[in-house]
């Protein structure tokens, strides 16, 4: 494209075609170039349908840029579809799918859901909190002419709590994207049960930006059955020997109220790539609160938070560093977690390319890979739309487990 100035915070566009990222052999990609370097890239999903996508370019404000379309693939899906590329003050919201249920507010699709290639009706919900008091419409879209060219929908109701799908109602050993093929040991000393998982996902296992290795094992975990909220739950916690990796003189945060802000948890002493963090909060009126790890320039961060309305622990890795190598990688993973006596406890293991988060008594666990800039080592505490009480937080730097 001709050169242009980045004078708005987002570049919105439609994209379809082959799934061949810019760093793959024979890429099919839409790229944003600054000073001749590729700073953003997007590819298709092996589908002809144009889907809404967006780049956050706030860190590039004022710079000169170009758009480049790359189509070097000669195999299947050897083409790229792109349209309606525009700078915008707002991030583009998901558009109508080929078969979808959409929520429309002010003429815009603000929430969308589609089926799972099954005739079985399953529960789903839209979070409508941002649109309370607004007029809305439900739209059913059926534009598909191929397989599964239909959508089934029923029982639309407003509610105070979200409906949970069958997957959400299951009690998962780990709610993250990167805890797979877990293996446990029987007859361990003391009759304990230990388990370890592969920290990766077949959606992008071959595309993660690491070399020469790809993937790692989780920290070994001690498993147990506990009664939580009147239900027997499978829980897990890091094996006690992890504490032997802790270095002396941990960083300790000052207890106090955190209100509508993100700030350093305990100063530079808490910053690092490999950390073991224990934190406890008392609920007040904040909608969301928690910790941000591996924070750095240009808004890089991995957010580990608690949503008080949904009563969920979550990990948001959408701005965790390198996230554009596969379109299924960026996102938010959540796990149900109820406060106990108005308190939330967290244990967080941070490594160079992963976070393992244990909430409560280990009934809510999320394991996610992250690929931050090595310089992104900050740790922050945050609260959104209100206040939370930070009761305590201790950060240990960890030695390597390899001797």
N, C-alpha and C positions, 0 to 999 in steps of 0.2 A: 504494500500500500504506500501511498505518499506519506511522508513524515508528518506527525501531528504532535501536539503538546498534551500531555496527560494533565487535564484540568478538572477532572471529576474523580470520585473515589472508586468507581467500579467500571469495568468493561463487561457489558452483557452481550450474549450472542446465542445463536442456535447452532447445534452441532449434531451430526450423525455420521454414519459410515463405519469404516473399519477401526478396530481397537488395536492400534499400533502406535504406542507412545513415541515421543520424539527421540528417545535414546535407544529405541529398538531398531533392528535391521529393517530397512524398508518402511520408515515411519509414514503414517498418515496423520497429520497433526496441524492444528491451528496454533500459531506461535506469536508471542509478543516480544519484540526485540527492542532493547535499549542499548545504545552505543555498540550496536552490532552483535550483542549477546542475547541469547534466549533467556528471558526472565520469567515467562509464564508459558505453559503449554497445555493443550487439551486435545483429546482424541475421541473417536466415536465409541460405540458399544456393540459393534457388529450388528447394527440395525439401521434401516433406512430412515426411520423416524427422526425428525429433528427435535432435539430436546434442549430445554433452556439450561444455560450454564453461565457462570460469572467468574471474573477474576477480581480480587480485591487489590487495587493498585494504589492505595493511599500512601504507601512508602515511596512511590515513584512520582509524586506530585511535582509538576513543573518540568519534568524531563521530556525529551523528545523521543518518540517511539514510532515503530512501524508494526503492521500486522503482516504475517507471512503464512501462506498456506503451503504445506508440504505434502506431496503425494508421490512417494517413492516405492510403494508396495506393489509387487507384481503378482502376489498370490490372491487367496480369498479375501474378499472385502478390500480389494485394492483401490479404494477411492475414499474421498472425504466429502461430506455435505456440510456446508457452513452458510449462515445467512444472518441478517439483521445484527451486524456488529456495531455497537454503539456505546459511547461513554455515557454514564448515568450517575445521578446523585444517590440512587438506591440500588441495592442488589436485586437482580431479577429473581422472581419467585417461580417455583415450579409451574409449568403450564399443564394443560390437559394432556393426559395420556391417551393412548388409543382406546383403551377400555378403562374407565376411571370413574370414581365418585369425587367430585370437587366441591369445596366450600368457596363461595364467591362473596366478597365484601367490596363494596364500591366498584363493582364491575371487574375486579381482579380475582384470579384464582389464588387464594392464600393457603389452602390446604388441599392435598390430593391423596387418594389411595387407590390401589388397584388390587386385583386378585392374585392368587398364588398358584395359578394353573390347577385349580381344584374346584369341583362342584360343591364341596362342603362349605357351608357358610360359617365363618369364624368371626369372632368379635374384633372390632377395631374402634378407634376413637380419634377425634381431632382435638388438639389443645386450643380452645377458643378464648383463653384468658386475655390475649392482647386485643380482642375485638368485642369485649363486653359492652353492651349498650348499643352496638351497631346493628343495622339491618343486614341480613345475610340471606343467601339462597343456596340450596343444594342443587347441583347439576350432575346428571348422569351422562357420561360420554361413551358411545359405542361406535367407533370409527374403524374397527379392525375387520378386515375381510378374509383373514387367514385362519389359522388354528386358534382355538379359544376366542373366536370372534363374538364374544358376548360378555356381559358382566351381570352378576347376581348381587342384589342389595336389598336389605329389609330392616325394619325396626329402628328407624332414626329417632333418637330421643335426646333431649338435653339432660345433663346429669351433673351432680356435684363431684363425681369421681370418674376417672377414665375407665372404660371397659377394657379388659385384658384379653388378649388372644390366647390360644392354647399354648403357644410358645412362652408367652409372658407369665402364664399361670404355673408353668413348670418350675421346679426347684433346681436351678442349675448349679453345678459345682463351680462354674466360672461364667460370668456374664460378658466377658470381654470378647474381642475379635480374635485373640491370639493365644488360645489355650486349647490345644488339639491333641488327640491320641494319648490322653493321659494314662499313665501306668502306675499301679499301686503295688506295694510290697506286703506280703502276708508273713505272719510270724516274726515281725520285727521285735527287737528287744522290748520287754515290758508290755507286750501285746498291743503295741501301737500300730496304727495304719498310716503309712506315708505314701504320697503320690507326687508325681512329677509330670509335666506336660510339655509339649513342643510349642514354643512361642512363635507361631506363624499361622498362615491361613492360605489354603490352596488358591483362593481368589487372586493372590498377588505374590505367592511364595517365590516365584521365579523372577519377579520384577523389583524386589526391594533394593534400594540403592546402597548395597554393601558389597565389599570385595576384600579378600577372596572368598569369604564365608557368607552363607545366607541362613539365618535362623539360629536360635539358641534354645536351651532348655530353661524352664522356669526354675525358680527357687523350690527345692523340695518342701512339701507341705505336710503337716500333720493333720489328718482327717479325723472327724468325730461326729457323732450324732448328738444334737442338743435340742431341747424344747425351747422354741422361740415363738412368742405370741401364741402359745397353746398348740403349736404344731412341731412335730419332730422334723428337724432340718439337718441337712448335711453341711457341716462347717469346716473351715480350714484355716490354718495359720502357718506362717513360716516356721520351719523347724528351729528349735531353740539354739542350735549351733550357729545360726546366722549372726547371733549377737556376738560371737567370738571375732567377727570381722570388724566390729565397731572400733573406731579409733577413740582414744581418750579425749577428754575435754569436749563434750558435745556443745552445740549452740542451743541456748534456751531462749525462747521468745518471752516477751513481757505479756502477762495476762492483761486483758482489758476488753473494752467494747470496740468493735470494728463496724463502721457505719458507711455504707455507700462508697466504698473505696477499694483499691488494690494497693498494697504497700509491702515493703520488705518485711519478711517474717521476723528475722533476727539479725539483719545486717549481713555484711559480707561473710561472716563466719559460718553462715548456713548455706552459702552458695556452693554448688558442686555438681559433678556428673554422676557420682555414685553415693547414694544417701539412704539412710534408714530413718524415717520420720514417724513419730508418734504424736498425735494431736487429739485434743478433746474440745468440743464446743458445747455451749448451752444455748438452746434456741431462744430467740426473741422474736422480732417481726421481719427479719430479712427473708426475701423469697428464695434466694440462693446464697450459699457461702461455701468457703473451703480454702484450698490451697492451689497455687499455681507453681509448677516446677519447670525447670529448664526454660526459664524466661530469658529473653534476649532482645536485641534490637529488632525494629520493624514489626513489633507486636508478636514475636514468636513466643509461644507458651503452650504448655499442656495443663489443662484445667481439671482439677479433681475436686468436685463439688457435691453439695447436697441440695436438692430441690425440696423445700419444705411443703409445697402444695402437693406435688406428686408423691412425696415421701420416697424419694429415690436418690441413691448414690449414683454419680455419673462421672465419666471421663470424656472430655472433649479434646480431641486431637486434631481438629480442623486447622489449627494454626501451630502445630507441633514441630514444624520444620519442613522437611521434604515430604510432601503429601500428594504430589501430582503425577507420580509414576503409575498409579492405577486409580480409576474412578471409584472403586469400591473402598479405598483406604480411608480418606477423610470422613469424619463423622463423630457421632456421640454415642457412647455405650452407657446403658443405665442398668441398675439393679435395685429391686425393692429393698428398702431399709427403713424400719421404724425407729424413732428415737426412744430411748429408754430413760424414763424419768426426766424427759426434756433434754437429753444429752445425746450427742453423736460422737463416737470414737472412730479414729482412723489410724491405720498402720500402712505406710506407703514405702515401698522399696523402689528406688529410682536407680536405673542403670544407664549406660551410655546410649542404649537404643530400646529401652523398655520401661514401663511402669507396672508394678503389681500392687493393687490397692485392696486392702482388707477392711471392711466396714463392720461396726458392731462387734459381735463375738465371732466374726468370720462367716456369717451367713450371707454376706454380700461381698463378692470378690470379682474384680475386674482386672484382666490382664491385657495390655495393649502394647504393641510395638510403637516406638516413636523414632524419628530420625532428625533430631535437632542439630543446629550448628554447634560444633564443639565449644564455641564461646558462649552459648546460651546456657548459663548455669545458675540463674537467679531463682530464689524461692520467695513467693509472696503469699500473703493472706488476703482474702477479699470477702466482701459482702455486697449484695445487690438488692436494691429496693428495700432498704431497712438496715437493721442492726443485728449483730450476733455477738455473743460473749465468747471470746477465746479464753478457755480455762487454762490450757497449757499446751505447749508444743516444744518438742525436743528433737534436734536434728543431729544424727551421728554421720560422720563421713565413714565410708566403708573401705577396708583393704580388699585386695583381690582375693578371690577364692582359689586361684591357681598358685601353687607353691613352686 
